[in-house]
């Protein structure tokens, strides 16, 4: 069964999403103002962390597609 969002749901979600985006933008700006120089180890940790998250995401999405194709989700 496919359920669609009602107009009221959309009218509630739009301000919530806009608030979240504004809050994240404000937090990023504050962190940018408070930040100092990041050394080589910081950049290395950031890059390895981003790579790890990307690989984990790709692996989980692969499992979702394999599970869906195999009929395990029903």
C-alpha positions, 0 to 999 in steps of 0.5 A: 500500500502506497501512502502519500503525504497530506498537505498538512504534513508537507506544511509542517515538514517545510519549516522543520527542514528549513530550521534544520538547515539554518541551524546546521548553517549557523553551527558550521559558521560558528565552528568556522570562526572558532577553528584553528589550523588543522595539521596533517594528522587532522586532514588524514583522519578527516579523509579516512573517516569520510572514506570509511563512511562512504564505503560503509554506506555503499556496502549497506546499500548493496545489502539492501538491494541484494535483500530486495532482489532475493525476496527477503523483505517480504 
